[in-house]
Amino acid sequence: MVTSSRTFTSPVTGIVYNLDWTLKLADGTEFCASSVREDQELYGEGGLFPTYEGFATVSGVYNDGQKVKGYGLVEINSPGPAS
Protein backbone atom coordinates (compact mmCIF):
# COMPACT_ATOMS: atom_id res chain seq x y z
CA MET A 1 0.00 0.00 0.00
CA VAL A 2 1.26 3.45 -0.95
CA THR A 3 0.00 6.62 0.75
CA SER A 4 -0.01 10.18 -0.57
CA SER A 5 1.13 13.39 1.05
CA ARG A 6 -2.49 14.50 1.64
CA THR A 7 -3.13 14.19 5.37
CA PHE A 8 -5.46 15.31 8.14
CA THR A 9 -4.16 16.22 11.60
CA SER A 10 -6.78 15.79 14.31
CA PRO A 11 -7.21 18.92 16.42
CA VAL A 12 -8.33 16.69 19.33
CA THR A 13 -5.84 13.80 19.35
CA GLY A 14 -2.98 15.29 17.29
CA ILE A 15 -2.84 12.12 15.17
CA VAL A 16 -1.96 12.54 11.50
CA TYR A 17 -4.04 10.39 9.14
CA ASN A 18 -3.30 9.70 5.48
CA LEU A 19 -6.26 10.51 3.21
CA ASP A 20 -5.30 8.68 -0.01
CA TRP A 21 -4.12 5.11 -0.53
CA THR A 22 -3.02 3.07 -3.53
CA LEU A 23 -3.25 -0.71 -3.31
CA LYS A 24 -1.12 -2.63 -5.80
CA LEU A 25 -1.85 -6.35 -5.93
CA ALA A 26 0.57 -9.03 -7.06
CA ASP A 27 -1.47 -9.76 -10.20
CA GLY A 28 -1.16 -6.15 -11.44
CA THR A 29 -4.56 -4.96 -10.21
CA GLU A 30 -4.41 -1.46 -8.74
CA PHE A 31 -6.97 0.44 -6.67
CA CYS A 32 -6.82 4.05 -5.44
CA ALA A 33 -8.99 5.11 -2.48
CA SER A 34 -9.41 8.74 -1.48
CA SER A 35 -11.21 10.07 1.58
CA VAL A 36 -14.10 12.33 0.56
CA ARG A 37 -13.76 14.49 3.67
CA GLU A 38 -10.79 15.22 5.92
CA ASP A 39 -12.33 15.22 9.40
CA GLN A 40 -13.79 11.72 9.85
CA GLU A 41 -12.14 10.83 13.15
CA LEU A 42 -14.16 9.13 15.88
CA TYR A 43 -12.94 8.99 19.49
CA GLY A 44 -14.15 8.49 23.03
CA GLU A 45 -14.21 11.02 25.82
CA GLY A 46 -10.89 12.82 26.10
CA GLY A 47 -9.73 11.52 22.72
CA LEU A 48 -9.58 7.87 23.80
CA PHE A 49 -9.61 5.05 21.23
CA PRO A 50 -9.22 7.26 18.15
CA THR A 51 -10.32 5.78 14.83
CA TYR A 52 -10.48 7.38 11.40
CA GLU A 53 -13.63 6.06 9.76
CA GLY A 54 -15.47 7.45 6.80
CA PHE A 55 -16.41 7.37 3.16
CA ALA A 56 -13.95 7.21 0.28
CA THR A 57 -14.09 7.14 -3.48
CA VAL A 58 -12.37 4.20 -5.14
CA SER A 59 -11.07 3.80 -8.68
CA GLY A 60 -8.78 1.31 -10.27
CA VAL A 61 -7.84 -1.07 -13.02
CA TYR A 62 -8.00 -4.85 -12.91
CA ASN A 63 -5.06 -6.79 -14.33
CA ASP A 64 -7.06 -7.40 -17.54
CA GLY A 65 -7.39 -3.63 -18.15
CA GLN A 66 -11.00 -3.30 -16.96
CA LYS A 67 -11.50 0.06 -15.23
CA VAL A 68 -13.69 0.26 -12.12
CA LYS A 69 -14.87 2.98 -9.77
CA GLY A 70 -17.15 3.25 -6.78
CA TYR A 71 -17.41 4.13 -3.12
CA GLY A 72 -16.13 2.49 0.01
CA LEU A 73 -15.58 2.82 3.73
CA VAL A 74 -12.15 3.34 5.25
CA GLU A 75 -11.32 2.50 8.87
CA ILE A 76 -7.93 3.20 10.40
CA ASN A 77 -7.28 2.35 14.02
CA SER A 78 -4.58 4.56 15.45
CA PRO A 79 -1.47 2.79 16.72
CA GLY A 80 -1.48 5.12 19.73
CA PRO A 81 -1.31 8.74 20.76
CA ALA A 82 0.70 11.21 18.71
CA SER A 83 4.24 11.88 19.94
C-alpha positions as CSV (number, residue, x, y, z in Angstrom):
1,M,0.0,0.0,0.0
2,V,1.3,3.5,-1.0
3,T,0.0,6.6,0.8
4,S,0.0,10.2,-0.6
5,S,1.1,13.4,1.0
6,R,-2.5,14.5,1.6
7,T,-3.1,14.2,5.4
8,F,-5.5,15.3,8.1
9,T,-4.2,16.2,11.6
10,S,-6.8,15.8,14.3
11,P,-7.2,18.9,16.4
12,V,-8.3,16.7,19.3
13,T,-5.8,13.8,19.3
14,G,-3.0,15.3,17.3
15,I,-2.8,12.1,15.2
16,V,-2.0,12.5,11.5
17,Y,-4.0,10.4,9.1
18,N,-3.3,9.7,5.5
19,L,-6.3,10.5,3.2
20,D,-5.3,8.7,0.0
21,W,-4.1,5.1,-0.5
22,T,-3.0,3.1,-3.5
23,L,-3.3,-0.7,-3.3
24,K,-1.1,-2.6,-5.8
25,L,-1.9,-6.3,-5.9
26,A,0.6,-9.0,-7.1
27,D,-1.5,-9.8,-10.2
28,G,-1.2,-6.1,-11.4
29,T,-4.6,-5.0,-10.2
30,E,-4.4,-1.5,-8.7
31,F,-7.0,0.4,-6.7
32,C,-6.8,4.0,-5.4
33,A,-9.0,5.1,-2.5
34,S,-9.4,8.7,-1.5
35,S,-11.2,10.1,1.6
36,V,-14.1,12.3,0.6
37,R,-13.8,14.5,3.7
38,E,-10.8,15.2,5.9
39,D,-12.3,15.2,9.4
40,Q,-13.8,11.7,9.9
41,E,-12.1,10.8,13.2
42,L,-14.2,9.1,15.9
43,Y,-12.9,9.0,19.5
44,G,-14.1,8.5,23.0
45,E,-14.2,11.0,25.8
46,G,-10.9,12.8,26.1
47,G,-9.7,11.5,22.7
48,L,-9.6,7.9,23.8
49,F,-9.6,5.0,21.2
50,P,-9.2,7.3,18.1
51,T,-10.3,5.8,14.8
52,Y,-10.5,7.4,11.4
53,E,-13.6,6.1,9.8
54,G,-15.5,7.5,6.8
55,F,-16.4,7.4,3.2
56,A,-13.9,7.2,0.3
57,T,-14.1,7.1,-3.5
58,V,-12.4,4.2,-5.1
59,S,-11.1,3.8,-8.7
60,G,-8.8,1.3,-10.3
61,V,-7.8,-1.1,-13.0
62,Y,-8.0,-4.9,-12.9
63,N,-5.1,-6.8,-14.3
64,D,-7.1,-7.4,-17.5
65,G,-7.4,-3.6,-18.2
66,Q,-11.0,-3.3,-17.0
67,K,-11.5,0.1,-15.2
68,V,-13.7,0.3,-12.1
69,K,-14.9,3.0,-9.8
70,G,-17.2,3.2,-6.8
71,Y,-17.4,4.1,-3.1
72,G,-16.1,2.5,0.0
73,L,-15.6,2.8,3.7
74,V,-12.1,3.3,5.2
75,E,-11.3,2.5,8.9
76,I,-7.9,3.2,10.4
77,N,-7.3,2.4,14.0
78,S,-4.6,4.6,15.5
79,P,-1.5,2.8,16.7
80,G,-1.5,5.1,19.7
81,P,-1.3,8.7,20.8
82,A,0.7,11.2,18.7
83,S,4.2,11.9,19.9
